[in-house]
């Protein structure tokens, strides 16, 4: 998928964690990643991300969701790759909506060197322990003709 995005769509690799996840950005300068691809047994959408104005907004959003009865989530924490603060809320379909603040910006310079990081050094700097169900793809595999 990364080869397709690079050669056809013109995206560039920001960083990766071995062959488990790849983060991609636009060539004109953009957030650390606009797309991320995670190795999985099947197709699926893990999460969308919504940029908010402050770390306080990330936390207020997480509290609003919990107060409304949406207790399945992960965060508040800070990612390694992208450096952004996060909170993930589980939606009714089993994927997630991420509140995100302060993600790294990749400039338009073509000399950006993508890093390759070990899984244990690439997910999050701090925050609560990752729930086991957070990394499971809940969508059924699709049969393709």
C-alpha positions in Angstrom: 0.0 0.0 0.0 2.9 2.4 0.8 4.4 1.8 -2.7 1.0 2.6 -4.3 0.6 5.8 -2.2 4.2 6.9 -3.1 4.2 6.1 -6.8 0.6 6.9 -7.7 -0.6 9.5 -5.1 2.7 11.2 -4.5 2.7 10.7 -0.7 6.0 10.3 1.2 6.9 8.0 4.1 7.2 9.9 7.4 8.2 7.0 9.7 7.6 3.3 10.2 7.8 0.7 12.9 9.4 -2.2 11.2 6.8 -3.8 9.0 3.9 -3.2 11.4 2.9 0.4 10.7 3.8 3.1 8.1 3.0 6.8 8.4 2.7 8.9 5.3 2.6 12.7 4.6 2.1 14.9 1.6 5.1 16.3 -0.3 4.1 20.0 0.1 4.5 19.9 3.9 1.9 18.5 6.2 1.2 16.9 9.6 3.5 14.0 10.4 0.9 11.7 8.9 -2.3 12.0 7.0 -2.5 8.2 6.5 -1.2 5.3 8.4 -1.2 1.7 7.4 -1.1 -1.1 10.0 -0.3 -4.8 9.2 -3.5 -6.7 9.7 -5.3 -10.0 8.7 -8.0 -8.0 6.9 -9.2 -4.6 5.6 -10.6 -2.2 8.1 -10.6 1.4 9.5 -9.0 1.6 12.9 -9.5 5.3 13.5 -10.1 8.8 12.3 -8.3 11.7 14.0 -9.7 15.1 14.9 -7.2 17.9 15.6 -8.2 20.0 18.6 -6.8 23.3 19.8 -5.1 22.3 23.1 -4.2 19.4 25.4 -7.0 20.7 27.6 -9.4 20.1 24.7 -8.2 16.5 24.4 -8.9 15.9 28.1 -12.2 17.7 28.1 -13.3 15.7 25.1 -12.4 12.4 26.8 -14.4 13.5 29.9 -17.4 14.5 27.8 -17.4 11.0 26.1 -17.1 9.2 29.4 -19.9 11.3 31.0 -22.1 10.4 28.0 -21.5 6.7 28.7 -18.7 6.0 26.2 -16.2 4.3 28.5 -14.2 2.3 26.0 -11.2 4.3 25.1 -7.5 4.8 25.5 -5.6 7.8 26.7 -5.0 10.6 27.5 -1.4 10.0 26.4 1.4 11.1 24.0 2.5 9.3 20.9 6.2 8.8 20.0 5.9 9.0 16.2 4.1 12.3 15.5 4.6 13.4 19.1 0.9 14.3 19.4 -1.3 14.1 22.5 -4.2 11.7 22.1 -7.4 10.2 23.4 -9.2 7.5 21.4 -12.9 6.9 21.9 -14.5 3.7 20.6 -17.4 4.4 18.2 -20.5 2.2 17.8 -18.9 0.3 14.9 -15.8 -0.8 16.7 -13.4 1.7 15.3 -12.1 4.8 17.0 -12.2 8.6 16.9 -9.0 10.2 18.1 -8.8 13.6 19.7 -5.3 14.8 18.7 -3.3 17.9 19.6 0.2 19.1 18.7 1.3 16.6 16.0 4.7 17.1 14.3 4.9 19.0 11.0 6.9 17.6 8.2 8.3 20.4 5.9 8.2 20.3 2.1 11.9 19.7 1.9 12.6 16.5 0.0 15.4 15.5 2.4 13.2 14.2 5.2 14.6 10.9 6.4 12.0 8.5 7.5 12.9 6.5 10.6 12.3 2.9 11.3 11.6 2.2 14.9 11.2 -0.9 17.1 7.6 -1.5 18.1 8.4 -1.0 21.8 9.9 2.4 21.0 7.3 3.7 18.6 3.8 3.6 20.1 3.5 6.0 23.1 5.7 7.9 25.5 3.3 8.0 28.3 -0.4 7.3 29.1 -2.4 4.4 30.5 -1.6 0.8 29.4 -2.9 0.0 26.0 -6.1 -2.2 26.2 -5.7 -5.5 24.4 -8.8 -4.8 22.4 -7.3 -1.6 21.0 -5.1 -3.3 18.5 -7.6 -5.9 17.3 -9.2 -5.4 13.9 -13.0 -5.9 14.6 -14.0 -5.8 11.0 -14.6 -9.1 9.2 -12.3 -10.1 6.4 -13.8 -9.3 3.0 -13.6 -11.8 0.1 -12.4 -10.2 -3.1 -13.2 -11.6 -6.5 
